[in-house]
Amino acid sequence: TAKGIQLIALAPAELRSAELTAQWEQQLAQISQGQVKADAFVADMRAFAARLVSEVKNSTSKYVPDNVSRTACPQCGQYLLDTNGKSGRQLVCPDRECGYRQTLSRTTNARCPNCHKKLELRGEGDARSFVCICGFREKLAEFEKKKAAAGAGKREVQQYLNREAEALTNTALAEQLAKWKQNH
């Protein structure tokens, strides 16, 4: 990924070398054969890690995200990051203390009439519209009109059947029979 490539570029050159890995493997093999003490290797590793951490702290290299947008955060002024989350695309403030988020698009369960893939809901207010990767576009208001004209969906049918079943079990005759049964 772009983040991984940039992280490797920011890492100290010594840490990126294959020779270092080979030296460590050689020392571990010598430890397993009893030729070198494990405590000495661990002490060397601790000193190496401490030196690397101090090098990184003193370094002037900076990580620059590749998903920076040209939109400024309305709360803190930093440029927002364009991210893809579970539910869709968002603009997110890189300052975690700020925490500002703006949804650009949201993946819905509505299906495209052409390719039957899930539709994305984009925009705000009356300008919201469904968009598919196949090129299908439709305003939310038009989509809702078509849905209402199509009739009841599965959920509405199930709710209707449940209400009717409740109505049938709570009839006046059932109530009278229950009272008669309690008295006798």
FIZAZA-263610 format. One record per atom (N, C-alpha, C): residue number from 1; residue in one letter; atom name; x, y, z. Coordinates in steps of 0.2 Angstrom, whole numbers, plus 5000, padded with zeros to 4 digits. Layout:
N
kegu,vofi,mimi,east,north,up
NUM,a,CA,X,Y,Z
...
This chain:
184
kegu,vofi,mimi,east,north,up
1,t,N,5004,4994,5000
1,t,CA,5000,5000,5000
1,t,C,5004,5006,5000
2,a,N,5001,5012,4999
2,a,CA,5005,5018,4999
2,a,C,5008,5020,5006
3,k,N,5004,5018,5011
3,k,CA,5006,5019,5018
3,k,C,5012,5015,5019
4,g,N,5012,5009,5017
4,g,CA,5018,5004,5018
4,g,C,5024,5006,5015
5,i,N,5023,5008,5009
5,i,CA,5029,5011,5005
5,i,C,5032,5017,5008
6,q,N,5028,5021,5010
6,q,CA,5030,5027,5014
6,q,C,5034,5026,5020
7,l,N,5031,5021,5024
7,l,CA,5034,5019,5031
7,l,C,5041,5016,5030
8,i,N,5041,5012,5024
8,i,CA,5048,5009,5023
8,i,C,5053,5014,5021
9,a,N,5051,5019,5017
9,a,CA,5055,5024,5015
9,a,C,5057,5029,5021
10,l,N,5053,5029,5026
10,l,CA,5055,5033,5032
10,l,C,5059,5029,5037
11,a,N,5059,5023,5037
11,a,CA,5063,5019,5042
11,a,C,5070,5020,5040
12,p,N,5074,5019,5046
12,p,CA,5082,5020,5045
12,p,C,5084,5015,5040
13,a,N,5089,5017,5036
13,a,CA,5092,5012,5031
13,a,C,5095,5006,5034
14,e,N,5098,5006,5039
14,e,CA,5100,5000,5043
14,e,C,5095,4995,5044
15,l,N,5089,4997,5046
15,l,CA,5084,4993,5048
15,l,C,5081,4990,5041
16,r,N,5081,4993,5036
16,r,CA,5079,4990,5029
16,r,C,5083,4985,5026
17,s,N,5089,4984,5028
17,s,CA,5094,4980,5025
17,s,C,5093,4973,5026
18,a,N,5094,4969,5021
18,a,CA,5094,4961,5022
18,a,C,5100,4959,5026
19,e,N,5105,4962,5026
19,e,CA,5111,4960,5029
19,e,C,5110,4960,5037
20,l,N,5106,4965,5039
20,l,CA,5105,4965,5047
20,l,C,5101,4958,5049
21,t,N,5096,4957,5045
21,t,CA,5092,4951,5046
21,t,C,5096,4945,5046
22,a,N,5101,4944,5041
22,a,CA,5105,4938,5041
22,a,C,5110,4938,5047
23,q,N,5112,4944,5049
23,q,CA,5117,4944,5055
23,q,C,5113,4941,5061
24,w,N,5106,4944,5062
24,w,CA,5102,4941,5068
24,w,C,5101,4934,5067
25,e,N,5099,4931,5061
25,e,CA,5098,4924,5060
25,e,C,5104,4920,5062
26,q,N,5110,4923,5060
26,q,CA,5117,4919,5062
26,q,C,5118,4919,5069
27,q,N,5117,4925,5072
27,q,CA,5118,4925,5080
27,q,C,5113,4920,5083
28,l,N,5106,4920,5081
28,l,CA,5101,4915,5084
28,l,C,5103,4908,5083
29,a,N,5106,4907,5077
29,a,CA,5109,4900,5076
29,a,C,5114,4898,5081
30,q,N,5119,4903,5082
30,q,CA,5124,4902,5086
30,q,C,5122,4901,5094
31,i,N,5117,4905,5095
31,i,CA,5114,4904,5102
31,i,C,5111,4897,5103
32,s,N,5107,4894,5098
32,s,CA,5104,4888,5098
32,s,C,5110,4882,5098
33,q,N,5116,4884,5096
33,q,CA,5121,4879,5096
33,q,C,5125,4879,5102
34,g,N,5124,4885,5106
34,g,CA,5127,4886,5113
34,g,C,5134,4889,5112
35,q,N,5135,4892,5106
35,q,CA,5141,4896,5105
35,q,C,5141,4903,5108
36,v,N,5135,4906,5108
36,v,CA,5134,4913,5110
36,v,C,5129,4913,5116
37,k,N,5130,4917,5121
37,k,CA,5125,4918,5126
37,k,C,5119,4922,5124
38,a,N,5113,4920,5126
38,a,CA,5107,4923,5124
38,a,C,5107,4930,5127
39,d,N,5109,4931,5133
39,d,CA,5109,4937,5137
39,d,C,5113,4943,5133
40,a,N,5118,4941,5130
40,a,CA,5122,4946,5126
40,a,C,5118,4948,5120
41,f,N,5115,4943,5116
41,f,CA,5111,4945,5110
41,f,C,5105,4950,5112
42,v,N,5102,4948,5118
42,v,CA,5096,4952,5120
42,v,C,5098,4959,5122
43,a,N,5104,4960,5125
43,a,CA,5107,4966,5127
43,a,C,5109,4970,5121
44,d,N,5112,4967,5116
44,d,CA,5113,4970,5110
44,d,C,5107,4973,5106
45,m,N,5101,4969,5106
45,m,CA,5095,4971,5103
45,m,C,5092,4977,5107
46,r,N,5092,4977,5113
46,r,CA,5090,4982,5117
46,r,C,5093,4989,5115
47,a,N,5100,4988,5115
47,a,CA,5104,4994,5113
47,a,C,5102,4997,5106
48,f,N,5102,4992,5102
48,f,CA,5100,4993,5095
48,f,C,5093,4997,5094
49,a,N,5088,4994,5098
49,a,CA,5082,4997,5098
49,a,C,5082,5004,5101
50,a,N,5085,5005,5106
50,a,CA,5086,5012,5109
50,a,C,5089,5017,5104
51,r,N,5094,5015,5101
51,r,CA,5097,5019,5096
51,r,C,5093,5021,5090
52,l,N,5089,5016,5088
52,l,CA,5084,5017,5082
52,l,C,5079,5022,5084
53,v,N,5076,5021,5090
53,v,CA,5071,5025,5093
53,v,C,5073,5032,5093
54,s,N,5079,5033,5096
54,s,CA,5082,5040,5096
54,s,C,5083,5043,5089
55,e,N,5085,5039,5085
55,e,CA,5086,5041,5078
55,e,C,5080,5044,5075
56,v,N,5074,5040,5076
56,v,CA,5068,5041,5073
56,v,C,5065,5048,5077
57,k,N,5066,5048,5083
57,k,CA,5064,5054,5087
57,k,C,5067,5061,5084
58,n,N,5074,5060,5082
58,n,CA,5078,5066,5080
58,n,C,5077,5067,5073
59,s,N,5074,5063,5069
59,s,CA,5073,5063,5062
59,s,C,5069,5069,5060
60,t,N,5070,5072,5054
60,t,CA,5066,5077,5052
60,t,C,5061,5075,5047
61,s,N,5061,5068,5045
61,s,CA,5056,5065,5040
61,s,C,5049,5065,5043
62,k,N,5044,5067,5039
62,k,CA,5037,5067,5041
62,k,C,5033,5062,5037
63,y,N,5028,5059,5040
63,y,CA,5024,5055,5036
63,y,C,5018,5060,5033
64,v,N,5017,5059,5027
64,v,CA,5012,5063,5023
64,v,C,5007,5059,5020
65,p,N,5001,5059,5023
65,p,CA,4995,5054,5020
65,p,C,4994,5056,5013
66,d,N,4993,5051,5009
66,d,CA,4991,5051,5002
66,d,C,4984,5053,5000
67,n,N,4980,5053,5006
67,n,CA,4973,5054,5004
67,n,C,4970,5060,5007
68,v,N,4975,5065,5007
68,v,CA,4973,5072,5009
68,v,C,4968,5075,5004
69,s,N,4963,5078,5006
69,s,CA,4958,5082,5002
69,s,C,4960,5089,5002
70,r,N,4956,5093,4998
70,r,CA,4957,5100,4998
70,r,C,4952,5104,5002
71,t,N,4948,5100,5006
71,t,CA,4943,5103,5010
71,t,C,4946,5104,5017
72,a,N,4945,5110,5020
72,a,CA,4948,5111,5026
72,a,C,4942,5109,5031
73,c,N,4945,5107,5037
73,c,CA,4940,5106,5043
73,c,C,4937,5112,5045
74,p,N,4930,5112,5046
74,p,CA,4927,5118,5048
74,p,C,4928,5120,5056
75,q,N,4931,5115,5060
75,q,CA,4932,5116,5067
75,q,C,4939,5118,5068
76,c,N,4944,5115,5065
76,c,CA,4951,5116,5067
76,c,C,4955,5119,5061
77,g,N,4953,5118,5055
77,g,CA,4956,5121,5049
77,g,C,4961,5116,5045
78,q,N,4962,5110,5048
78,q,CA,4967,5106,5044
78,q,C,4963,5103,5038
79,y,N,4967,5101,5034
79,y,CA,4964,5097,5028
79,y,C,4962,5090,5030
80,l,N,4956,5089,5027
80,l,CA,4952,5083,5029
80,l,C,4955,5077,5025
81,l,N,4955,5071,5028
81,l,CA,4957,5065,5024
81,l,C,4951,5061,5021
82,d,N,4952,5059,5015
82,d,CA,4947,5056,5011
82,d,C,4947,5048,5013
83,t,N,4943,5045,5017
83,t,CA,4943,5038,5019
83,t,C,4937,5034,5016
84,n,N,4938,5028,5015
84,n,CA,4933,5023,5014
84,n,C,4932,5019,5020
85,g,N,4926,5019,5023
85,g,CA,4924,5015,5029
85,g,C,4919,5010,5027
86,k,N,4917,5006,5032
86,k,CA,4912,5001,5031
86,k,C,4906,5003,5028
87,s,N,4903,5009,5029
87,s,CA,4897,5011,5027
87,s,C,4898,5016,5021
88,g,N,4904,5018,5019
88,g,CA,4904,5022,5013
88,g,C,4910,5027,5014
89,r,N,4911,5032,5010
89,r,CA,4916,5037,5010
89,r,C,4915,5043,5014
90,q,N,4920,5045,5018
90,q,CA,4919,5050,5023
90,q,C,4926,5055,5022
91,l,N,4925,5061,5024
91,l,CA,4930,5066,5025
91,l,C,4931,5066,5033
92,v,N,4937,5064,5035
92,v,CA,4939,5064,5042
92,v,C,4945,5069,5044
93,c,N,4944,5072,5049
93,c,CA,4949,5076,5052
93,c,C,4955,5072,5054
94,p,N,4961,5074,5052
94,p,CA,4967,5070,5055
94,p,C,4968,5071,5062
95,d,N,4966,5077,5065
95,d,CA,4967,5078,5072
95,d,C,4962,5074,5076
96,r,N,4964,5069,5080
96,r,CA,4959,5065,5083
96,r,C,4955,5068,5089
97,e,N,4958,5074,5092
97,e,CA,4955,5077,5097
97,e,C,4949,5081,5094
98,c,N,4950,5083,5087
98,c,CA,4944,5087,5084
98,c,C,4939,5082,5083
99,g,N,4940,5077,5079
99,g,CA,4935,5071,5078
99,g,C,4930,5073,5073
100,y,N,4931,5078,5069
100,y,CA,4926,5080,5064
100,y,C,4925,5075,5058
101,r,N,4919,5073,5056
101,r,CA,4918,5068,5051
101,r,C,4912,5071,5046
102,q,N,4913,5070,5040
102,q,CA,4908,5072,5035
102,q,C,4907,5066,5030
103,t,N,4901,5064,5030
103,t,CA,4899,5058,5026
103,t,C,4898,5061,5018
104,l,N,4902,5058,5014
104,l,CA,4901,5059,5007
104,l,C,4896,5055,5003
105,s,N,4897,5048,5005
105,s,CA,4892,5044,5002
105,s,C,4891,5038,5007
106,r,N,4885,5035,5006
106,r,CA,4884,5029,5011
106,r,C,4881,5023,5007
107,t,N,4884,5017,5008
107,t,CA,4882,5011,5004
107,t,C,4875,5009,5007
108,t,N,4870,5008,5003
108,t,CA,4863,5006,5006
108,t,C,4862,4999,5004
109,n,N,4856,4996,5006
109,n,CA,4854,4990,5004
109,n,C,4850,4990,4998
110,a,N,4848,4996,4995
110,a,CA,4844,4997,4989
110,a,C,4848,4994,4983
111,r,N,4845,4991,4979
111,r,CA,4849,4988,4973
111,r,C,4847,4991,4966
112,c,N,4852,4991,4962
112,c,CA,4852,4994,4956
112,c,C,4847,4990,4951
113,p,N,4843,4994,4948
113,p,CA,4838,4990,4943
113,p,C,4842,4987,4937
114,n,N,4848,4989,4935
114,n,CA,4852,4987,4930
114,n,C,4856,4981,4931
115,c,N,4860,4982,4936
115,c,CA,4865,4977,4938
115,c,C,4864,4973,4945
116,h,N,4859,4976,4949
116,h,CA,4857,4973,4955
116,h,C,4863,4973,4960
117,k,N,4868,4978,4960
117,k,CA,4873,4979,4965
117,k,C,4870,4984,4970
118,k,N,4873,4985,4976
118,k,CA,4871,4989,4981
118,k,C,4872,4996,4978
119,l,N,4867,5001,4979
119,l,CA,4868,5008,4977
119,l,C,4871,5012,4983
120,e,N,4875,5017,4981
120,e,CA,4877,5022,4985
120,e,C,4873,5028,4986
121,l,N,4872,5031,4992
121,l,CA,4868,5037,4992
121,l,C,4872,5043,4993
122,r,N,4872,5048,4989
122,r,CA,4877,5053,4989
122,r,C,4873,5060,4989
123,g,N,4876,5065,4992
123,g,CA,4873,5071,4992
123,g,C,4870,5073,4999
124,e,N,4867,5079,5000
124,e,CA,4863,5081,5006
124,e,C,4857,5084,5004
125,g,N,4852,5083,5009
125,g,CA,4846,5086,5008
125,g,C,4842,5084,5002
126,d,N,4838,5088,4999
126,d,CA,4834,5087,4993
126,d,C,4839,5084,4987
127,a,N,4845,5086,4987
127,a,CA,4849,5084,4982
127,a,C,4852,5077,4982
128,r,N,4850,5073,4987
128,r,CA,4852,5066,4988
128,r,C,4850,5062,4982
129,s,N,4855,5057,4980
129,s,CA,4853,5053,4974
129,s,C,4857,5047,4975
130,f,N,4854,5041,4972
130,f,CA,4857,5035,4972
130,f,C,4861,5034,4966
131,v,N,4867,5031,4967
131,v,CA,4872,5031,4961
131,v,C,4875,5024,4961
132,c,N,4876,5021,4955
132,c,CA,4878,5014,4955
132,c,C,4885,5014,4951
133,i,N,4889,5009,4952
133,i,CA,4895,5009,4948
133,i,C,4894,5008,4941
134,c,N,4888,5005,4939
134,c,CA,4887,5004,4932
134,c,C,4885,5010,4928
135,g,N,4884,5016,4932
135,g,CA,4882,5022,4929
135,g,C,4875,5024,4930
136,f,N,4871,5020,4933
136,f,CA,4864,5021,4935
136,f,C,4864,5027,4940
137,r,N,4859,5032,4939
137,r,CA,4858,5038,4944
137,r,C,4851,5039,4944
138,e,N,4849,5040,4951
138,e,CA,4842,5042,4952
138,e,C,4841,5046,4958
139,k,N,4837,5051,4958
139,k,CA,4836,5056,4964
139,k,C,4832,5051,4969
140,l,N,4834,5053,4975
140,l,CA,4831,5049,4981
140,l,C,4823,5050,4981
141,a,N,4820,5056,4979
141,a,CA,4813,5057,4979
141,a,C,4810,5052,4974
142,e,N,4813,5052,4968
142,e,CA,4810,5048,4962
142,e,C,4810,5040,4964
143,f,N,4816,5038,4967
143,f,CA,4817,5031,4970
143,f,C,4811,5030,4975
144,e,N,4810,5034,4979
144,e,CA,4805,5033,4984
144,e,C,4798,5033,4981
145,k,N,4796,5037,4976
145,k,CA,4790,5037,4973
145,k,C,4789,5030,4969
146,k,N,4794,5028,4966
146,k,CA,4794,5021,4963
146,k,C,4792,5015,4968
147,k,N,4796,5016,4973
147,k,CA,4795,5011,4979
147,k,C,4788,5011,4981
148,a,N,4785,5017,4982
148,a,CA,4778,5017,4985
148,a,C,4773,5015,4980
149,a,N,4774,5016,4974
149,a,CA,4770,5014,4968
149,a,C,4770,5006,4967
150,a,N,4776,5003,4969
150,a,CA,4777,4996,4968
150,a,C,4773,4992,4973
151,g,N,4771,4995,4978
151,g,CA,4767,4991,4983
151,g,C,4771,4990,4990
152,a,N,4769,4985,4994
152,a,CA,4772,4984,5000
152,a,C,4778,4979,4999
153,g,N,4783,4981,5003
153,g,CA,4789,4976,5003
153,g,C,4788,4970,5008
154,k,N,4793,4966,5009
154,k,CA,4793,4961,5013
154,k,C,4792,4962,5020
155,r,N,4795,4968,5023
155,r,CA,4794,4970,5030
155,r,C,4787,4972,5031
156,e,N,4784,4976,5026
156,e,CA,4777,4978,5027
156,e,C,4772,4973,5027
157,v,N,4773,4968,5023
157,v,CA,4769,4962,5023
157,v,C,4769,4958,5029
158,q,N,4775,4957,5032
158,q,CA,4776,4953,5038
158,q,C,4773,4957,5044
159,q,N,4774,4964,5044
159,q,CA,4771,4967,5050
159,q,C,4763,4967,5049
160,y,N,4760,4967,5043
160,y,CA,4753,4967,5042
160,y,C,4751,4960,5045
161,l,N,4754,4955,5043
161,l,CA,4752,4948,5045
161,l,C,4752,4947,5052
162,n,N,4758,4950,5055
162,n,CA,4758,4950,5063
162,n,C,4752,4953,5066
163,r,N,4751,4959,5064
163,r,CA,4745,4963,5067
163,r,C,4738,4959,5066
164,e,N,4737,4956,5060
164,e,CA,4731,4952,5059
164,e,C,4731,4946,5063
165,a,N,4737,4943,5064
165,a,CA,4737,4937,5069
165,a,C,4735,4939,5076
166,e,N,4738,4945,5078
166,e,CA,4736,4947,5085
166,e,C,4729,4949,5085
167,a,N,4726,4952,5080
167,a,CA,4719,4954,5080
167,a,C,4715,4947,5081
168,l,N,4716,4942,5077
168,l,CA,4713,4936,5078
168,l,C,4713,4932,5084
169,t,N,4718,4933,5088
169,t,CA,4719,4930,5094
169,t,C,4716,4933,5100
170,n,N,4714,4940,5099
170,n,CA,4711,4944,5104
170,n,C,4704,4946,5102
171,t,N,4700,4941,5100
171,t,CA,4693,4943,5098
171,t,C,4689,4943,5104
172,a,N,4683,4946,5104
172,a,CA,4679,4946,5109
172,a,C,4677,4939,5112
173,l,N,4676,4934,5107
173,l,CA,4674,4928,5109
173,l,C,4679,4924,5113
174,a,N,4686,4926,5111
174,a,CA,4691,4923,5115
174,a,C,4692,4926,5122
175,e,N,4690,4932,5123
175,e,CA,4690,4935,5129
175,e,C,4684,4932,5134
176,q,N,4678,4931,5131
176,q,CA,4673,4928,5134
176,q,C,4674,4921,5136
177,l,N,4677,4917,5132
177,l,CA,4679,4910,5134
177,l,C,4684,4910,5139
178,a,N,4689,4915,5139
178,a,CA,4694,4915,5145
178,a,C,4691,4917,5151
179,k,N,4686,4922,5151
179,k,CA,4682,4923,5158
179,k,C,4678,4917,5160
180,w,N,4675,4914,5155
180,w,CA,4671,4908,5157
180,w,C,4675,4903,5160
181,k,N,4681,4902,5157
181,k,CA,4685,4897,5160
181,k,C,4688,4898,5167
182,q,N,4689,4905,5168
182,q,CA,4691,4906,5175
182,q,C,4686,4905,5180
183,n,N,4680,4906,5178
183,n,CA,4674,4906,5183
183,n,C,4672,4898,5184
184,h,N,4674,4894,5180
184,h,CA,4672,4887,5180
184,h,C,4678,4883,5182
